Amino acid sequence: MIGRRYDIRIALSLTGVMLVMAGCGKESSDNPRARTDKSVPVDVAVVRLDTLRETVRGIGTLRAAETVEVKPEVNGIIRKIGFVEGGRVKKALVLFAIDDEKLKHQLEARKAALEAGRARLADAQRQFNRLQKLMQRAVATQDEFDQAQADFRAASAEVERMEAEVELSKEQLDDTHIRSPFDGVISERSVDVGDYVKVGDHLATLYRISQMEIAFSLPERFMGRVQNGQAVAATVSAFPDQRFQGKVYFVSPQVDESTRDFLVKAKVENPEGLLKPGAFGTAVVTLGVREKRPVIPEESLVATRKGYIVFVVEDHTAKRREVRIGLREAGKVEIREGLNPGERVVRAGQMNVSDGTPVRIVRQKDGPSGDKQPARADGDERS
């Protein structure tokens, strides 16, 4: 009897264990945590609307908007230098002063000769007027009148010549003071005080750098898309994080036969004088602006033989989606077809998932990563 009770207890115990195990199995299948343990962890980003700029990049050399070779227009000895080499100069500042004593004496002599000539002209005019009246009364002869008229005309011509000489002396005297034609930066000087200079000698070079010019070449396929007035952002290696804004002002009508490129020039603002003539620079021309376009992180794309796909997360499941891309920027890409704003795409971990794979979101970003930089005009647009 005792053995029989013992067997019944064992049977009941085994039944309870089996029920508990069955209950545990059911709980495991219904428990969300149990399900997510089998899912693949992924990072996602939300498809958002953004503005992209279609651009093309060229490399060129910076030049000053205006460059003037400072040269004398009169011979003489340098008496004064009014600037510091490499410094900024204001418009009308006297850069060089040439000794003007001889020119001053010459001017005074010519003024005196002019006064004497004007006196002779006055006498000749009086004589001409007198003989003209006498001729009307038939008192003077024709020869006397003709001589008076010739003397008057000669005196007039002589006064005009002397007046021209006086004006020339004044201009030469003014030319002894070589002034800056505009605000700018001046180079080193090639002469010292006391040096004798002749007309046309190089003294220094003046640059107007408040506005610079960058000349660069672009491939001929952009010939019809680059126009005057388009925005340009220039960068130089000395200031890699700074962009200098400008506009296209010249597009060559000719394509270089050897390179198949065409020349473009742009004016670039340089108010702080950071850009220097002769510097190597990069110019980015904005060809067009695309506003409110869907964008995703560039790393979300998965390349295939036919184009690109992404994985969209829906109900904790990865869904394969074919997309057609457009412009690319640093860290992001435009989606022309295949996605809508607000959808979530896998940006990290997509290599471990396929269509229908359960996923677990461990991190989410509101949009593409990367800073805002101009989009490449040659962006991959596979379909």
SULMO-V897771 format. One record per pair of residues at least 12 apart in sequence whose C-alpha atoms are under 7 Angstrom apart, sorted by the first residue. I is the first residue (numbers start at 0). J is the second residue. D is the distance in whole Angstrom. If there is no record, write none. Layout:
[[I:J:D] [I:J:D]]
This chain:
[[35:359:7] [38:357:5] [38:358:5] [38:359:6] [39:357:6] [39:358:4] [39:359:6] [40:348:7] [40:358:6] [40:359:5] [40:360:6] [40:361:6] [41:345:6] [41:347:6] [41:348:5] [41:358:7] [41:359:6] [41:360:5] [41:361:6] [42:345:6] [42:346:6] [42:347:5] [42:348:7] [42:360:6] [42:361:6] [42:362:5] [42:363:6] [43:343:6] [43:344:5] [43:345:4] [43:346:5] [43:347:7] [43:360:7] [43:362:6] [43:363:5] [43:364:6] [44:343:5] [44:344:6] [44:345:7] [44:346:6] [44:363:5] [44:364:5] [44:365:6] [44:366:5] [44:367:7] [45:341:6] [45:342:6] [45:343:5] [45:344:6] [45:364:6] [45:365:5] [45:366:5] [46:293:6] [46:294:6] [46:295:5] [46:339:7] [46:340:5] [46:341:5] [46:342:5] [46:343:6] [46:366:6] [47:293:5] [47:294:6] [47:340:5] [47:341:6] [47:366:6] [48:291:5] [48:292:5] [48:293:5] [48:294:6] [48:340:7] [49:290:6] [49:291:5] [49:292:5] [49:293:6] [49:294:7] [50:289:6] [50:290:4] [50:291:5] [50:292:6] [51:288:6] [51:289:5] [51:290:6] [51:374:6] [52:285:6] [52:287:6] [52:288:4] [52:289:6] [52:373:5] [52:374:5] [53:285:6] [53:286:5] [53:287:5] [53:288:6] [53:326:7] [53:373:7] [53:374:5] [53:375:6] [53:376:5] [54:283:6] [54:284:5] [54:285:4] [54:286:5] [54:373:6] [54:374:6] [54:375:5] [54:376:5] [55:283:6] [55:284:5] [55:285:7] [55:375:6] [55:376:5] [56:282:6] [56:283:4] [56:284:6] [57:215:6] [57:216:6] [57:217:6] [57:281:6] [57:282:5] [57:283:6] [58:215:5] [58:216:7] [58:280:6] [58:281:5] [58:282:6] [59:213:6] [59:214:5] [59:215:4] [59:279:6] [59:280:6] [59:281:6] [60:213:6] [60:214:6] [60:277:6] [60:278:6] [60:279:5] [60:280:6] [61:211:7] [61:212:6] [61:213:4] [61:214:7] [61:276:5] [61:277:5] [61:278:5] [61:279:6] [61:280:7] [62:211:6] [62:212:5] [62:213:6] [62:276:4] [62:277:6] [63:206:6] [63:207:6] [63:208:5] [63:210:7] [63:211:5] [63:212:6] [63:276:5] [64:207:6] [64:208:6] [64:210:6] [64:211:5] [64:212:6] [65:206:6] [65:207:5] [66:205:6] [66:206:5] [66:207:6] [67:204:6] [67:205:5] [67:206:7] [68:201:7] [68:203:6] [68:204:5] [68:205:6] [69:201:6] [69:202:5] [69:203:5] [69:204:6] [69:205:7] [70:199:5] [70:200:5] [70:201:5] [70:202:6] [71:197:7] [71:198:5] [71:199:6] [71:200:6] [72:174:6] [72:198:5] [72:199:7] [73:171:7] [73:174:7] [73:175:7] [73:197:6] [73:198:5] [74:196:6] [74:197:4] [74:198:6] [75:97:6] [75:98:6] [75:195:6] [75:196:6] [75:197:7] [76:97:5] [76:98:5] [76:193:6] [76:194:6] [76:195:4] [76:196:6] [77:95:7] [77:96:6] [77:97:4] [77:98:6] [77:192:5] [77:193:5] [77:194:6] [77:195:6] [78:96:5] [78:97:5] [78:98:5] [78:192:6] [78:193:6] [79:95:6] [79:96:5] [79:97:7] [79:192:6] [80:94:6] [80:95:5] [80:96:6] [80:192:7] [81:93:6] [81:94:5] [81:95:6] [82:94:6] [84:185:6] [84:186:6] [84:187:5] [84:188:7] [85:184:6] [85:185:5] [85:186:5] [85:187:6] [86:184:6] [86:185:6] [87:183:6] [87:184:4] [87:185:6] [88:182:6] [88:183:6] [88:184:6] [88:185:7] [89:179:7] [89:181:6] [89:182:4] [89:183:7] [90:179:5] [90:180:5] [90:181:4] [90:182:5] [91:178:5] [91:179:5] [91:180:6] [92:178:5] [92:179:5] [93:176:6] [93:177:6] [93:178:4] [93:179:7] [94:177:6] [94:178:5] [94:179:6] [95:176:6] [95:177:5] [96:175:6] [96:176:5] [96:177:6] [97:175:5] [97:176:6] [98:175:7] [99:172:6] [99:175:6] [102:168:7] [102:172:6] [103:172:7] [106:165:6] [106:168:5] [106:169:7] [109:161:7] [109:164:7] [109:165:6] [110:165:6] [113:158:6] [113:161:5] [113:162:7] [116:154:7] [116:157:7] [116:158:6] [117:158:6] [119:154:6] [120:151:6] [120:154:5] [120:155:6] [123:147:7] [123:150:6] [123:151:5] [123:154:7] [124:151:6] [126:147:6] [127:147:5] [127:148:6] [127:151:7] [130:144:6] [131:144:7] [182:207:6] [183:205:7] [183:206:5] [183:207:4] [183:208:6] [184:205:6] [184:206:5] [184:207:6] [185:204:6] [185:205:4] [185:206:6] [186:203:6] [186:204:5] [186:205:6] [187:203:6] [188:202:6] [188:203:5] [189:201:7] [189:202:5] [189:203:6] [190:202:6] [208:269:7] [208:272:6] [209:268:6] [209:269:5] [209:270:5] [209:272:6] [210:266:7] [210:267:6] [210:268:5] [210:269:5] [211:266:6] [211:267:5] [211:268:6] [211:269:6] [212:264:7] [212:265:6] [212:266:5] [212:267:6] [213:264:6] [213:265:5] [213:266:7] [214:262:7] [214:263:6] [214:264:4] [214:265:7] [215:262:6] [215:263:5] [215:264:6] [216:260:6] [216:261:5] [216:262:5] [216:263:6] [217:260:5] [217:261:6] [217:262:7] [218:259:6] [218:260:4] [218:261:7] [219:254:7] [219:259:6] [219:260:5] [219:261:6] [224:286:7] [225:286:7] [226:247:7] [226:250:7] [227:247:5] [227:248:5] [227:249:6] [227:250:7] [228:246:5] [228:247:5] [228:248:6] [229:246:5] [229:247:5] [229:284:7] [229:285:6] [230:245:6] [230:246:5] [230:247:7] [230:284:6] [230:285:6] [231:244:6] [231:245:5] [231:246:5] [231:247:7] [231:282:6] [231:283:5] [231:284:5] [231:285:6] [232:244:5] [232:245:6] [232:282:6] [232:283:5] [232:284:7] [233:280:7] [233:281:5] [233:282:4] [233:283:6] [234:280:6] [234:281:5] [234:282:7] [235:279:6] [235:280:5] [235:281:6] [243:267:6] [243:268:6] [244:267:6] [244:268:6] [245:265:7] [245:266:5] [245:267:4] [245:268:6] [246:265:5] [246:266:6] [246:267:7] [247:264:6] [247:265:4] [247:266:6] [248:264:6] [248:265:5] [248:266:7] [249:263:6] [249:264:5] [249:265:7] [250:262:6] [250:263:5] [250:264:7] [251:263:6] [292:333:7] [293:333:6] [293:334:5] [293:339:7] [293:340:6] [294:331:6] [294:332:5] [294:333:5] [294:334:6] [294:367:7] [295:331:6] [295:332:6] [295:333:7] [295:366:6] [295:367:5] [296:330:6] [296:331:4] [296:332:6] [296:346:7] [296:367:4] [296:368:6] [297:330:5] [297:331:5] [297:332:5] [298:346:6] [299:344:7] [299:345:6] [299:346:4] [299:347:7] [306:381:6] [306:382:6] [307:321:6] [307:322:6] [307:323:7] [308:320:5] [308:321:4] [308:322:6] [309:321:6] [309:344:7] [310:344:6] [310:345:6] [310:349:7] [311:343:6] [311:344:4] [311:345:6] [312:343:6] [312:344:6] [312:345:7] [315:357:6] [315:358:5] [315:359:6] [316:355:6] [316:356:6] [316:357:4] [316:358:5] [317:353:7] [317:354:6] [317:355:5] [317:356:5] [317:357:6] [317:358:6] [318:354:5] [318:355:6] [319:353:7] [319:354:5] [320:337:7] [321:337:6] [322:334:7] [322:336:5] [322:337:4] [323:335:5] [323:336:5] [323:337:7] [323:380:7] [323:381:6] [323:382:5] [324:380:5] [324:381:7] [325:378:6] [325:379:7] [325:380:5] [326:374:6] [326:375:6] [326:376:7] [326:378:5] [327:374:5] [327:375:6] [327:378:5] [328:372:6] [328:373:6] [328:374:4] [328:375:6] [329:369:6] [329:370:6] [329:371:7] [329:372:6] [330:367:7] [330:368:5] [330:369:4] [331:367:5] [331:368:7] [331:369:7]]
